[in-house]
Amino acid sequence: MTTTVNDKKRPTPKDAPGGDPQGPAAPDYQVAIIGAGPGGIATGVKLSKAGINDYVIIERSDNFGGSWQLNQYPGIAVDIPGVAYQFGFARKHDWSRLFPFGPEVKQYHQDVAREYGLYEHAMFNTDVEREIWDDAGHYWKLHTSSGKVVTARFVISAVGAFVRPKAENIPGVSKFKGKIQRPTSWDYSWDLTGKKVAVIGTGASAVQIIPAIAKDVGSLSVFQRTPVWCAPIKPDGPMPKAAQGVLKIPGLVGAGESVALVVIDLALRAAVSVPLAIVKPVLTAFDKVAIKGYAAFLKLFIRDAETAKKLTPNYGVIAKRPTMSNGYLQAFNRSNVSLITDPIETVTAKGIKTRDGVEHDFDMIVLATGYDVFSDPETYLTGSIVGREGFDLGEFYTKEGMQAYQSASVHGIPNRWMLVGPYSWTGSGWHAFVEMTADHAIRAITEAKRRDATLVEVHRAAADAYHKKILHNNRAINFYLADLNAHVPTYYRNSHGHSTYIRPSGFFEASRGNRKFPYSDYSWEKVPAKAAAPKDSGKAAGAAPALSQVSAK
């Protein structure tokens, strides 16, 4: 059943784009935000601050928090200090730990949403399955899993980096008679004490789950496809009261964040500006030294030599998401923990059968197999996002590759922006990143309101020029991820073999691009009043009406 905090249709303000009751039929909302995680929260707050209050936040779960609402597995915590994982407009000085656990992070996001009045805009338990552009009325029709259609003039996609759990392509999972656990739906009512447990995967979630449950289970078998880089010392612990007091000093946290951004900015700028003739040998040598050094360290740290060898990566330290844990590597020194690298053939009724013919019996299997991410074309299902004149975003990305103007908008998909689009992550904290991309969308919507425009679309020429620049700047990053480390599976490189996750520019350049893009890079149009039939007229939607160009002011 769909739960909606504010389910009744709210009339569109007359001063909003398309809000004139004598003009085109008004949609349900001026703005629809898809997703209620950090990006959705930041967007809602910024829309309200911009004086745009006719918006809805559509969320498939039952509360704010995004990944922190969905993932509640044992050991879940942030992998950067809490002071760097927060909104710039809602600083929190009293984190209980340096690296807070999931429940505290979840509560923080829900507290911010409540403080800024976002619950009255929320539509929970509602999954948007298709986004279809209405050429005649200049608005989006959002088709939900319940059959309800929500219409909005503008759409801001805030679904985040990890869009949905990967389809379980391991044969036989449905045959298993024991307990299946997933990071996104952990069942704490099932007692794992003394049980024989398997964890499939060694990504970021597994690195936290494995040490959290190892001490309680009877035996734990970790099925590894690719070893993960893991720093065995995480400077974590309770946050001292004195430190909390220091963090109250106005501007201190922001200043520290700025220093970190400058360092990251310089690193990314170096990757863009240093000639490839220098970059290639430097990165190649760096990886060789790092791999050899880590292998030597593991031999000293892990008691069993064969296990240490299996845990040693054969790829660069930043080719996959590196991790940090005070318990992951240490877990493999426990007598009840084993590492299995033989490929899985199938899941059976009793457990897991590997290709060497061995069948391992288990009471519980944890599927920590990852997510579909924003940087892969397959994530954008054909028919799920259809824009002007039938332009299908999924088909476009499959044929033409991942691209978006300022990582936010695509020609052919008007009135829609992505907070997390191709070539978007700048290496900053997540909140600083989504606040920056939210500003892009809100700046465009605010300008549409000023011009009384009902359609905003990036020019093809501007989008192409931007993408050409991105490809040029991305050469060093692409070499590292798609050439030097092509042998390792990583979501930093997509199925086309392109490194579309990281934005090849500094944070500050990305910030300027999103917050000060030229208005001339967009077209601003208004549908003629006589061309749009009232929503209740019963007339079938036909071809798109002639459009009137809104003059630049």
C-alpha positions as CSV (number, residue, x, y, z in Angstrom):
1,M,0.0,0.0,0.0
2,T,1.3,3.4,-0.9
3,T,1.8,5.8,2.0
4,T,1.7,9.4,1.2
5,V,2.3,12.1,3.7
6,N,0.6,14.8,1.6
7,D,-1.4,12.9,-0.9
8,K,-3.8,15.5,-2.1
9,K,-3.0,17.4,-5.3
10,R,-1.8,20.9,-4.6
11,P,-2.7,23.6,-7.1
12,T,0.2,25.1,-9.0
13,P,1.0,28.7,-7.9
14,K,0.1,31.2,-10.6
15,D,3.5,32.7,-10.6
16,A,5.2,29.3,-11.3
17,P,6.1,28.2,-14.8
18,G,3.0,27.0,-16.5
19,G,0.9,28.0,-13.5
20,D,-1.5,30.4,-15.3
21,P,-5.0,28.7,-15.1
22,Q,-5.8,30.2,-18.5
23,G,-2.6,28.6,-20.0
24,P,-1.4,25.0,-20.5
25,A,-2.9,22.4,-18.1
26,A,-0.8,22.4,-14.9
27,P,0.8,19.2,-13.7
28,D,0.4,17.9,-10.2
29,Y,3.7,19.5,-9.0
30,Q,6.2,21.9,-10.3
31,V,9.1,19.7,-9.3
32,A,9.3,16.0,-8.5
33,I,12.4,14.7,-6.8
34,I,13.0,11.0,-7.2
35,G,14.8,9.6,-4.1
36,A,14.9,10.7,-0.5
37,G,18.5,10.0,0.3
38,P,21.2,12.7,0.8
39,G,20.6,14.1,-2.7
40,G,16.8,14.3,-2.3
41,I,17.2,15.9,1.1
42,A,19.6,18.5,-0.2
43,T,17.4,19.3,-3.2
44,G,14.3,19.7,-1.1
45,V,16.0,22.1,1.3
46,K,17.5,24.1,-1.5
47,L,14.2,24.3,-3.4
48,S,12.5,25.7,-0.3
49,K,15.3,28.2,0.2
50,A,14.9,29.3,-3.4
51,G,11.2,29.9,-2.8
52,I,10.0,26.9,-4.8
53,N,7.7,25.0,-2.5
54,D,5.4,23.1,-4.9
55,Y,7.5,19.9,-5.0
56,V,7.2,16.2,-4.1
57,I,9.9,13.8,-2.9
58,I,9.1,10.3,-4.2
59,E,10.8,7.5,-2.3
60,R,10.5,3.7,-2.8
61,S,11.3,3.1,0.9
62,D,9.2,4.2,3.9
63,N,11.5,7.0,5.2
64,F,14.3,9.4,4.4
65,G,17.9,8.2,4.4
66,G,18.6,6.5,1.1
67,S,21.2,3.8,1.5
68,W,21.2,4.4,5.2
69,Q,17.5,3.6,5.3
70,L,17.8,0.6,3.0
71,N,21.0,-1.0,4.4
72,Q,21.0,-2.0,8.0
73,Y,23.4,-5.0,8.0
74,P,25.7,-5.8,10.9
75,G,28.7,-3.5,11.2
76,I,27.4,-0.8,8.8
77,A,29.3,2.5,9.2
78,V,30.6,5.4,7.1
79,D,34.0,4.9,5.7
80,I,35.0,8.6,6.1
81,P,34.9,10.6,9.3
82,G,31.4,11.8,10.2
83,V,32.4,15.4,10.2
84,A,33.1,15.0,6.4
85,Y,29.8,13.2,5.8
86,Q,27.2,15.8,6.4
87,F,25.4,18.7,4.8
88,G,27.0,22.1,4.6
89,F,23.8,23.7,5.8
90,A,23.3,21.2,8.7
91,R,26.6,20.7,10.5
92,K,26.7,18.1,13.3
93,H,29.4,18.4,15.9
94,D,28.3,15.7,18.3
95,W,28.9,12.5,16.3
96,S,29.3,9.7,18.8
97,R,32.2,8.2,16.9
98,L,34.8,9.3,14.4
99,F,33.3,6.9,11.9
100,P,29.6,6.7,12.9
101,F,27.6,3.5,12.7
102,G,24.7,3.3,10.3
103,P,21.8,3.9,12.7
104,E,23.3,7.3,13.8
105,V,23.9,8.3,10.2
106,K,20.3,7.3,9.3
107,Q,19.0,9.3,12.2
108,Y,21.0,12.4,11.2
109,H,19.4,12.4,7.7
110,Q,15.9,12.0,9.1
111,D,16.5,14.7,11.7
112,V,17.6,17.1,8.9
113,A,14.5,16.2,6.8
114,R,12.3,16.8,9.8
115,E,14.0,20.1,10.7
116,Y,13.5,21.5,7.2
117,G,9.9,20.4,6.8
118,L,10.5,17.8,4.1
119,Y,8.1,15.1,5.5
120,E,5.1,17.2,4.3
121,H,6.5,16.9,0.7
122,A,7.3,13.1,0.9
123,M,5.5,10.3,-1.0
124,F,6.9,7.1,0.5
125,N,6.6,3.5,-0.6
126,T,6.3,4.7,-4.2
127,D,8.7,3.3,-6.8
128,V,9.0,5.2,-10.1
129,E,9.2,2.7,-12.9
130,R,8.9,4.9,-15.9
131,E,9.4,8.6,-16.6
132,I,7.6,9.7,-19.8
133,W,7.8,13.2,-21.2
134,D,4.5,14.8,-22.4
135,D,5.4,16.9,-25.5
136,A,2.1,18.6,-25.6
137,G,1.9,19.8,-22.0
138,H,5.6,20.2,-21.2
139,Y,5.6,18.0,-18.1
140,W,6.7,14.5,-17.0
141,K,4.4,11.6,-16.3
142,L,6.0,9.4,-13.6
143,H,4.5,5.9,-13.7
144,T,4.8,4.2,-10.4
145,S,4.7,0.5,-9.5
146,S,1.2,0.9,-7.8
147,G,-0.2,2.2,-11.1
148,K,-0.5,5.7,-10.0
149,V,0.8,8.4,-12.3
150,V,2.4,11.5,-10.8
151,T,2.9,14.5,-13.1
152,A,5.5,17.2,-12.7
153,R,6.8,20.1,-14.8
154,F,10.4,19.4,-13.7
155,V,12.1,16.2,-12.5
156,I,15.3,15.9,-10.5
157,S,16.7,12.4,-10.2
158,A,18.3,12.0,-6.8
159,V,18.5,8.2,-6.8
160,G,22.2,8.2,-5.9
161,A,25.2,6.2,-7.1
162,F,23.9,2.7,-6.2
163,V,20.6,2.5,-8.0
164,R,19.5,-1.0,-7.2
165,P,21.0,-4.3,-5.9
166,K,22.4,-6.4,-8.7
167,A,20.2,-9.1,-10.1
168,E,21.2,-12.4,-8.4
169,N,22.8,-14.2,-11.4
170,I,24.2,-17.0,-9.2
171,P,22.5,-20.2,-10.4
172,G,20.4,-22.1,-7.8
173,V,19.9,-19.4,-5.2
174,S,16.1,-20.1,-5.1
175,K,16.9,-23.8,-4.3
176,F,18.7,-23.1,-1.1
177,K,16.7,-24.4,1.9
178,G,18.6,-22.3,4.5
179,K,18.5,-18.6,5.2
180,I,19.4,-16.0,2.5
181,Q,20.6,-12.6,3.9
182,R,21.1,-9.5,1.8
183,P,22.7,-6.2,2.9
184,T,19.5,-4.3,1.9
185,S,17.1,-6.5,3.8
186,W,18.9,-8.0,6.8
187,D,16.7,-10.1,9.0
188,Y,17.9,-9.7,12.6
189,S,15.3,-12.1,13.9
190,W,17.2,-15.0,12.5
191,D,19.8,-16.2,15.1
192,L,23.1,-16.9,13.4
193,T,24.9,-17.9,16.6
194,G,26.9,-21.1,16.1
195,K,25.7,-21.5,12.5
196,K,27.6,-22.4,9.3
197,V,27.6,-19.2,7.3
198,A,28.9,-18.2,3.8
199,V,29.5,-14.6,2.5
200,I,29.6,-14.2,-1.2
201,G,31.6,-11.1,-2.1
202,T,34.4,-9.0,-0.7
203,G,33.3,-5.5,-1.5
204,A,32.6,-2.6,0.9
205,S,29.5,-4.2,2.5
206,A,31.2,-7.6,3.0
207,V,34.3,-5.9,4.6
208,Q,32.0,-4.6,7.3
209,I,29.7,-7.7,7.6
210,I,32.5,-10.3,7.9
211,P,34.2,-9.0,11.1
212,A,30.8,-8.1,12.6
213,I,29.5,-11.7,12.5
214,A,32.7,-13.8,12.6
215,K,32.8,-13.9,16.4
216,D,29.2,-15.2,16.7
217,V,28.9,-17.8,13.9
218,G,30.2,-21.4,14.2
219,S,32.1,-21.2,10.9
220,L,32.4,-18.5,8.2
221,S,33.4,-19.1,4.6
222,V,34.2,-16.1,2.5
223,F,33.8,-16.6,-1.3
224,Q,36.1,-14.2,-3.0
225,R,36.2,-13.4,-6.7
226,T,38.6,-10.4,-6.4
227,P,40.6,-9.5,-3.3
228,V,40.1,-6.0,-2.0
229,W,42.6,-3.4,-0.9
230,C,42.0,-3.0,2.8
231,A,44.0,-0.8,5.3
232,P,44.0,-2.8,8.5
233,I,44.1,0.2,10.8
234,K,41.0,2.4,11.0
235,P,41.4,5.3,13.4
236,D,38.0,4.8,14.8
237,G,36.5,5.1,18.3
238,P,34.2,7.2,20.5
239,M,34.4,10.9,19.9
240,P,35.8,12.6,23.0
241,K,33.6,15.3,24.5
242,A,36.5,17.8,24.1
243,A,36.6,17.1,20.4
244,Q,32.9,17.6,20.1
245,G,33.3,20.9,21.8
246,V,36.1,22.0,19.4
247,L,33.9,21.1,16.4
248,K,31.3,23.6,17.7
249,I,33.7,26.4,16.7
250,P,32.0,28.3,13.9
251,G,33.6,27.6,10.5
252,L,36.1,25.0,11.8
253,V,34.6,22.0,10.1
254,G,34.0,23.9,6.9
255,A,37.6,25.1,6.8
256,G,38.9,21.5,7.3
257,E,36.7,20.3,4.5
258,S,38.0,23.1,2.3
259,V,41.6,22.0,2.9
260,A,40.7,18.4,2.0
261,L,39.0,19.6,-1.2
262,V,42.0,21.6,-2.2
263,V,44.2,18.5,-1.9
264,I,41.8,16.4,-3.9
265,D,41.4,19.2,-6.4
266,L,45.2,19.3,-7.0
267,A,45.4,15.5,-7.5
268,L,42.6,15.5,-10.1
269,R,44.0,18.5,-11.8
270,A,47.4,16.8,-12.0
271,A,45.7,13.8,-13.6
272,V,44.1,16.1,-16.2
273,S,47.1,18.3,-17.0
274,V,50.2,16.1,-16.8
275,P,51.1,14.6,-20.2
276,L,50.3,11.0,-20.8
277,A,53.9,10.3,-21.6
278,I,54.7,11.0,-18.0
279,V,51.5,9.7,-16.4
280,K,51.7,6.2,-17.9
281,P,55.1,5.1,-16.5
282,V,54.5,6.8,-13.2
283,L,51.2,5.1,-12.6
284,T,52.6,1.7,-13.8
285,A,55.5,2.0,-11.4
286,F,53.3,3.1,-8.6
287,D,51.0,0.1,-8.9
288,K,53.9,-2.4,-9.0
289,V,55.4,-1.0,-5.9
290,A,52.1,-0.8,-4.1
291,I,51.1,-4.4,-5.0
292,K,54.5,-5.8,-3.9
293,G,54.5,-3.8,-0.7
294,Y,51.0,-4.9,0.2
295,A,51.9,-8.6,-0.5
296,A,54.9,-8.3,1.8
297,F,52.7,-6.8,4.5
298,L,50.1,-9.5,4.3
299,K,52.7,-12.2,4.7
300,L,53.6,-10.6,8.1
301,F,50.0,-9.9,9.1
302,I,48.1,-13.0,8.0
303,R,49.2,-16.2,9.7
304,D,48.4,-18.6,6.9
305,A,50.7,-18.0,3.9
306,E,48.2,-19.4,1.3
307,T,45.5,-17.1,2.7
308,A,47.8,-14.1,2.5
309,K,48.5,-14.9,-1.1
310,K,44.8,-15.2,-1.9
311,L,44.1,-11.8,-0.3
312,T,46.8,-10.0,-2.3
313,P,45.3,-7.9,-5.1
314,N,47.0,-8.0,-8.6
315,Y,45.6,-4.6,-9.5
316,G,46.2,-0.9,-8.5
317,V,45.2,0.4,-5.2
318,I,42.6,2.8,-6.6
319,A,41.3,0.7,-9.5
320,K,38.5,-0.5,-7.2
321,R,37.1,1.1,-4.1
322,P,39.7,0.7,-1.4
323,T,38.5,-0.1,2.1
324,M,39.6,0.4,5.7
325,S,38.7,-1.9,8.6
326,N,40.0,-2.8,12.0
327,G,38.6,-6.3,11.7
328,Y,38.4,-7.6,8.1
329,L,41.9,-8.9,7.5
330,Q,42.1,-9.9,11.2
331,A,39.1,-12.1,10.7
332,F,41.1,-14.4,8.5
333,N,43.4,-15.2,11.4
334,R,40.4,-16.8,13.2
335,S,40.1,-20.6,13.3
336,N,36.5,-20.5,12.3
337,V,37.0,-18.3,9.1
338,S,38.1,-19.6,5.8
339,L,38.7,-18.0,2.4
340,I,37.5,-19.8,-0.8
341,T,38.6,-18.6,-4.2
342,D,37.3,-21.5,-6.3
343,P,34.6,-20.1,-8.6
344,I,31.0,-20.8,-7.6
345,E,29.2,-23.3,-10.0
346,T,25.8,-23.2,-8.3
347,V,23.9,-22.8,-5.1
348,T,22.3,-26.1,-4.0
349,A,19.6,-26.9,-1.5
350,K,22.3,-27.5,1.2
351,G,24.8,-24.8,0.3
352,I,27.3,-23.9,-2.5
353,K,29.0,-26.1,-5.0
354,T,32.3,-24.8,-6.5
355,R,33.7,-25.7,-9.9
356,D,36.3,-28.0,-8.3
357,G,33.3,-30.3,-7.5
358,V,33.2,-29.6,-3.7
359,E,29.8,-28.9,-2.2
360,H,29.9,-26.7,1.0
361,D,27.0,-27.0,3.4
362,F,25.7,-23.9,5.0
363,D,22.8,-22.7,7.3
364,M,23.0,-19.1,6.0
365,I,24.3,-17.4,2.8
366,V,24.9,-13.7,2.7
367,L,24.6,-12.2,-0.9
368,A,27.0,-9.2,-0.8
369,T,27.2,-9.0,-4.6
370,G,26.9,-5.3,-5.2
371,Y,24.7,-2.9,-7.0
372,D,23.8,-1.5,-10.4
373,V,25.6,1.9,-10.5
374,F,24.8,5.2,-12.3
375,S,27.9,4.9,-14.5
376,D,26.7,1.8,-16.4
377,P,24.4,2.1,-19.4
378,E,22.5,-1.1,-18.4
379,T,21.3,0.7,-15.3
380,Y,19.1,2.9,-17.6
381,L,16.5,0.3,-18.7
382,T,15.1,0.8,-22.2
383,G,11.7,2.5,-22.0
384,S,12.2,3.7,-18.4
385,I,13.1,7.3,-19.3
386,V,11.6,8.6,-22.6
387,G,12.0,12.3,-23.5
388,R,11.2,14.5,-26.4
389,E,9.9,12.8,-29.6
390,G,10.4,9.4,-28.2
391,F,14.1,9.9,-27.2
392,D,15.0,7.0,-25.0
393,L,17.8,7.6,-22.6
394,G,18.6,3.9,-22.2
395,E,18.9,3.4,-25.9
396,F,21.0,6.6,-26.2
397,Y,23.5,5.5,-23.5
398,T,23.7,2.0,-25.0
399,K,24.5,3.3,-28.5
400,E,26.3,6.6,-27.8
401,G,27.9,5.9,-24.4
402,M,27.4,7.7,-21.1
403,Q,27.4,11.4,-21.3
404,A,25.6,14.5,-19.8
405,Y,26.1,18.2,-19.9
406,Q,27.9,19.1,-16.6
407,S,27.0,15.5,-15.6
408,A,23.4,16.7,-15.1
409,S,21.3,17.1,-18.2
410,V,20.9,15.4,-21.6
411,H,19.7,16.9,-24.9
412,G,16.4,15.3,-25.8
413,I,15.5,14.9,-22.1
414,P,14.1,18.4,-21.2
415,N,13.2,19.6,-17.7
416,R,15.1,16.8,-16.1
417,W,18.5,16.8,-14.2
418,M,20.5,14.1,-12.5
419,L,22.4,14.7,-9.3
420,V,24.6,11.7,-10.0
421,G,25.2,11.5,-13.7
422,P,28.0,10.3,-16.0
423,Y,31.5,11.6,-15.1
424,S,30.2,13.3,-11.9
425,W,32.0,12.2,-8.7
426,T,34.7,14.7,-7.8
427,G,36.3,12.9,-5.0
428,S,34.7,15.1,-2.4
429,G,32.4,14.1,0.5
430,W,29.0,12.9,-0.8
431,H,27.0,15.7,0.6
432,A,29.2,18.5,-0.8
433,F,28.9,16.7,-4.2
434,V,25.1,16.4,-4.3
435,E,24.6,19.9,-3.0
436,M,26.6,21.2,-5.9
437,T,24.7,19.2,-8.5
438,A,21.4,20.1,-6.9
439,D,22.3,23.8,-7.4
440,H,22.6,23.2,-11.1
441,A,19.0,22.0,-11.4
442,I,17.6,24.6,-9.1
443,R,19.4,27.4,-10.9
444,A,17.8,26.3,-14.2
445,I,14.3,25.9,-12.7
446,T,14.6,29.3,-11.1
447,E,15.6,30.9,-14.4
448,A,12.7,29.1,-16.1
449,K,10.4,30.7,-13.5
450,R,11.9,34.1,-14.2
451,R,11.4,33.7,-18.0
452,D,8.0,32.0,-17.6
453,A,9.4,29.1,-19.6
454,T,7.8,25.6,-19.5
455,L,10.6,23.7,-21.2
456,V,14.3,23.9,-20.5
457,E,16.6,21.8,-22.6
458,V,20.4,21.8,-23.0
459,H,21.5,22.6,-26.6
460,R,23.0,19.6,-28.4
461,A,26.0,21.7,-29.4
462,A,26.7,22.6,-25.8
463,A,26.3,19.0,-24.6
464,D,28.6,17.7,-27.4
465,A,31.3,20.4,-26.7
466,Y,31.2,19.5,-22.9
467,H,31.5,15.8,-23.6
468,K,34.4,16.3,-26.0
469,K,36.2,18.2,-23.2
470,I,35.5,15.5,-20.7
471,L,36.9,12.8,-23.0
472,H,40.1,14.8,-23.5
473,N,40.5,15.4,-19.7
474,N,39.8,11.8,-18.9
475,R,42.7,10.3,-20.8
476,A,44.9,9.6,-17.8
477,I,42.0,8.2,-15.6
478,N,40.8,6.1,-18.5
479,F,44.4,4.7,-19.0
480,Y,44.6,3.7,-15.3
481,L,41.2,2.1,-15.1
482,A,40.5,0.8,-18.6
483,D,44.1,-0.1,-19.8
484,L,46.5,-0.6,-16.9
485,N,43.9,-2.3,-14.7
486,A,41.6,-3.6,-17.4
487,H,41.8,-7.1,-15.9
488,V,40.0,-6.3,-12.7
489,P,36.2,-5.9,-12.4
490,T,35.3,-2.4,-11.0
491,Y,32.4,-0.1,-11.1
492,Y,34.8,2.7,-11.8
493,R,34.9,1.3,-15.3
494,N,31.6,0.5,-17.1
495,S,30.6,-2.3,-19.5
496,H,31.7,-0.2,-22.5
497,G,35.2,-0.1,-21.0
498,H,35.0,3.6,-20.1
499,S,35.8,5.2,-16.8
500,T,32.6,7.2,-16.4
501,Y,32.4,7.3,-12.6
502,I,34.9,10.1,-11.8
503,R,34.7,13.6,-13.1
504,P,38.1,14.5,-14.7
505,S,38.4,18.0,-13.2
506,G,38.9,19.5,-9.8
507,F,36.0,20.0,-7.4
508,F,36.1,23.7,-7.7
509,E,35.9,23.6,-11.5
510,A,33.0,21.2,-11.2
511,S,31.3,23.5,-8.7
512,R,31.7,26.6,-11.0
513,G,30.3,24.5,-13.9
514,N,27.2,23.5,-12.0
515,R,26.6,26.8,-10.3
516,K,27.5,29.3,-13.0
517,F,26.8,27.5,-16.3
518,P,25.9,29.9,-19.2
519,Y,22.1,30.3,-19.6
520,S,22.8,30.3,-23.3
521,D,23.7,26.6,-23.1
522,Y,20.0,25.9,-22.6
523,S,17.0,26.6,-24.7
524,W,14.0,28.2,-22.9
525,E,10.6,27.6,-24.5
526,K,6.9,28.1,-23.6
527,V,4.1,26.0,-25.0
528,P,1.4,28.3,-26.5
529,A,-1.8,28.3,-24.4
530,K,-4.0,27.4,-27.4
531,A,-1.9,24.4,-28.1
532,A,-2.5,22.5,-24.9
533,A,-5.9,20.9,-24.2
534,P,-7.1,20.9,-20.6
535,K,-6.2,17.7,-18.7
536,D,-9.8,16.6,-18.3
537,S,-10.8,17.3,-22.0
538,G,-10.5,13.6,-22.9
539,K,-8.5,14.5,-26.0
540,A,-5.8,12.1,-26.9
541,A,-2.3,13.5,-26.9
542,G,-1.0,14.0,-30.4
543,A,2.2,15.3,-31.9
544,A,4.0,18.0,-30.0
545,P,2.6,21.5,-30.6
546,A,4.6,24.3,-32.2
547,L,6.8,25.9,-29.6
548,S,7.5,29.5,-28.9
549,Q,11.0,30.4,-28.0
550,V,11.3,32.5,-24.9
551,S,13.7,35.4,-25.5
552,A,16.7,35.7,-23.3
553,K,16.5,38.5,-20.8
